[in-house]
Amino acid sequence: MRKTIDSEAGVTVPPDTNDVMVLLVDDQLIIAEAIRRVLADQPNIDFHYCSDPADAMVIARKVKPTVILQDLVMPHVDGLALVRLYRADPATQDIPVIVLSTKEEPAVKREAFAAGANDYLVKLPDSIELIARIRYHSKYFLNQVQRDQAYQALRRSQQQLQEKNLELLRLSNQDGLTGLSNRRYFDEYIEAQWKQAIGDQSPISLLMIDVDDFKRYNDTYGHLAGDDALKQVAAVMRQRFLRPTDLTVRFGGEEFAVILPATPFLPIQSLGEKLRCDVEELAIAHRGSSVGECLTVSVGGTSMIPQSTDTFLSWIDRADKALYQAKLLGKNRVVMHGQDQSFLAHAAQSASATDSA
Ligand SMILES: Nc1nc2c(ncn2[C@@H]2O[C@H](COP(=O)(O)OP(=O)(O)OP(=O)(O)O)[C@@H](O)[C@H]2O)c(=O)[nH]1
């Protein structure tokens, strides 16, 4: 046996992981002395004694016993009331309690077990039996504690792993420069949304956006300024397309895209136009532009209710062709390729509208 504690002394000794900690709550010093002697030569058993039942809860919380030996009859306090208190407190609710009683009556035993006692011994028990029960209950309790700690550690590391995986997934789907989704995620998302649109027979739209004369911008202002301009374009895209299902993407280089599920032709056309204006309003000076004084974008769009025979690759191709036409028609404009409408008619209409503005 190692260090002891008395309720008067108030000294606590932190336990070793596998140490047995006995707390005896009994007002009779003679009992305490007898048990102390029984445990004296026992390795890895610490003995703590509380003579005043009023201190029992405080000491139990402090010393964290692996087993409590609880007297039943004490002045002013019913030992079973203390057992109920241990059970009601999260700090002590799982600590095994062995009731020490002078009575062998079944009714008392029943009451003790009903109150939450784990074991019942008639005072003073045989030393072999007392030590065996102390060790048995303590071992069970320590195993429980270790198992709970292992579960907690496992849950923590599972949670950390999950958070890391989510972060990794987010990073692997994101473009490093602009923070928009990247081409890899675009491919994944479009496939899922395409299937959904076929299933729901709902319109799905796509905008392709390309910065005008960006090579000259880089040549004039340098690559770092070019990076910064791309970031600003990405920022206005993020602000413009706020629906949770809209996906803004850096498609590659100075080319961007927006996938807009459940969005028909007309809104997409006006959204494309608003985005074009947003970029113009950034008023990023571009001396080398063939269009004007500031950085601009060309936008190509398409919208359709896909059938199971349609492929999204040909749909992307339509948006790409519309973008190409926007470039051909003089840049800084929106050209739509609608399912039921003549592509060139739209291109010409959009061109004359922009020119007369
Ligand atoms: N600063 C910067 N430049 C990039 C990045 N990615 C691509 N570019 C540049 O974007 C330019 C694109 O040039 P082009 O494809 O000729 O197109 P453009 O000059 O915009 O001409 P138009 O598309 O016809 O208006 C190239 O000079 C690329 O180096 C990037 O991440 N940062």
Ligand as a Chemical Component Dictionary entry (heavy atoms), coordinates in Angstrom:
data_LIG
# 
_chem_comp.id                   LIG 
_chem_comp.type                 NON-POLYMER 
_chem_comp.pdbx_formal_charge   0 
_chem_comp.three_letter_code    LIG 
# 
loop_
_chem_comp_atom.comp_id 
_chem_comp_atom.atom_id 
_chem_comp_atom.alt_atom_id 
_chem_comp_atom.type_symbol 
_chem_comp_atom.charge 
_chem_comp_atom.model_Cartn_x 
_chem_comp_atom.model_Cartn_y 
_chem_comp_atom.model_Cartn_z 
_chem_comp_atom.pdbx_ordinal 
LIG N1  N1  N 0 -1.446 36.019 -65.416 1  
LIG C1  C1  C 0 -1.930 34.857 -65.823 2  
LIG N2  N2  N 0 -2.067 34.636 -67.140 3  
LIG C2  C2  C 0 -2.578 33.486 -67.561 4  
LIG C3  C3  C 0 -2.984 32.486 -66.648 5  
LIG N3  N3  N 0 -3.457 31.448 -67.366 6  
LIG C4  C4  C 0 -3.389 31.777 -68.665 7  
LIG N4  N4  N 0 -2.846 33.021 -68.824 8  
LIG C5  C5  C 0 -2.534 33.758 -70.020 9  
LIG O1  O1  O 0 -3.709 34.100 -70.705 10 
LIG C6  C6  C 0 -3.327 34.363 -72.044 11 
LIG C7  C7  C 0 -4.395 33.881 -72.975 12 
LIG O2  O2  O 0 -4.057 34.286 -74.256 13 
LIG P1  P1  P 0 -4.868 33.899 -75.507 14 
LIG O3  O3  O 0 -5.381 32.508 -75.426 15 
LIG O4  O4  O 0 -4.025 34.258 -76.709 16 
LIG O5  O5  O 0 -6.136 34.804 -75.481 17 
LIG P2  P2  P 0 -6.289 36.367 -75.370 18 
LIG O6  O6  O 0 -5.010 37.090 -75.443 19 
LIG O7  O7  O 0 -7.142 36.619 -74.179 20 
LIG O8  O8  O 0 -7.096 36.688 -76.660 21 
LIG P3  P3  P 0 -8.657 36.549 -76.898 22 
LIG O9  O9  O 0 -9.096 35.314 -76.133 23 
LIG O10 O10 O 0 -8.806 36.392 -78.375 24 
LIG O11 O11 O 0 -9.285 37.764 -76.392 25 
LIG C8  C8  C 0 -1.989 33.700 -72.288 26 
LIG O12 O12 O 0 -0.997 34.698 -72.455 27 
LIG C9  C9  C 0 -1.722 32.932 -70.992 28 
LIG O13 O13 O 0 -0.368 32.931 -70.623 29 
LIG C10 C10 C 0 -2.805 32.754 -65.258 30 
LIG O14 O14 O 0 -3.103 31.949 -64.381 31 
LIG N5  N5  N 0 -2.285 33.935 -64.896 32 
# 
loop_
_chem_comp_bond.comp_id 
_chem_comp_bond.atom_id_1 
_chem_comp_bond.atom_id_2 
_chem_comp_bond.value_order 
_chem_comp_bond.pdbx_ordinal 
LIG N1  C1  SING 1  
LIG C1  N2  DOUB 2  
LIG C1  N5  SING 3  
LIG N2  C2  SING 4  
LIG C2  C3  DOUB 5  
LIG C2  N4  SING 6  
LIG C3  N3  SING 7  
LIG C3  C10 SING 8  
LIG N3  C4  DOUB 9  
LIG C4  N4  SING 10 
LIG N4  C5  SING 11 
LIG C5  O1  SING 12 
LIG C5  C9  SING 13 
LIG O1  C6  SING 14 
LIG C6  C7  SING 15 
LIG C6  C8  SING 16 
LIG C7  O2  SING 17 
LIG O2  P1  SING 18 
LIG P1  O3  DOUB 19 
LIG P1  O4  SING 20 
LIG P1  O5  SING 21 
LIG O5  P2  SING 22 
LIG P2  O6  DOUB 23 
LIG P2  O7  SING 24 
LIG P2  O8  SING 25 
LIG O8  P3  SING 26 
LIG P3  O9  DOUB 27 
LIG P3  O10 SING 28 
LIG P3  O11 SING 29 
LIG C8  O12 SING 30 
LIG C8  C9  SING 31 
LIG C9  O13 SING 32 
LIG C10 O14 DOUB 33 
LIG C10 N5  SING 34 
# 
